[in-house]
Amino acid sequence: RREDRMWSQLNETKRSLLSMTLDVTEGRNEGVSSAIHMTSNFFYPVDPKPDSLSSVSSADALKQAEDTCYYSRHSNPNYLEIERKIRDLHGGEKAYSFASGMGAISAVICSLMKPGSEIVCSDEVYHDVHTLLRCLQRTSGLTYSLVD
């Protein structure tokens, strides 16, 4: 019957979503939806004495800084969670999230381009990308071409 097929498809979809959730959570008992952290400051337990850092390797210090939230404009448990889930879903080493598309575009362009680099860009791209490229052309020697 049609109704039986619909229930069967619904149950298969539920099993598939559960499987995806378990893959992302690595079997941990956590909610599908993460808690929302609506704060701007976080406790950062670091001994301010410079000599206390000498026993910590650079890699360990960098890892601790990456996984620690101290101010929401820099990091937040929600940002870290979505980045971890996207990284795990795609099997990547790292994922980054941005508050806006322009933030993401600016980060990619500014991190990859060197003076004298050329960017080929669609002329249909968001207007502020053109503004960014013009500004970078004046200030850093970057060149760009627009194509249809």
C-alpha positions, 0 to 999 in steps of 0.5 A: 500500500501507498501508506506503508511505503511512505512509512517505510521511506520515513523510517529509512530517512530517520535511520539515515539521519541517526547514522549521520548524527552518530558519525558526526558525534563519534558515538558520544551521547550528545544532542543533535542540536548544540547549546547556544552560548550567548556570552562574550567572555570566557574563563581562560586558565593560563598562568600569566608568568612567562616561565610557566610556558617554557614547559609547554611545546609550541605545538601544544600551546597552539592546540590549546589556544585553538581549542580555547574560547576567550572572547566571542569575536575570536572564538566561541563554543558554537563556532568550534562545534560547527567547524568540527562537525563540518570538518568531520562530515567532509573528512578534512583536517580543519574547517573555518566558519565566518560571520559573513560571506565577505569575511570568508572571501577576504580571508581567502584572498588575503591569505593566498595572494601575494603582491603581483598575484592576479585573480580572475573573477566573475563579473557577476560576483557580489558587488563588495568583492569588486570593491575589495579587489579594487582596494587590494589592487591599489594597496598591495599590487594585486591585479584582477580580471573580470570575466562573464 
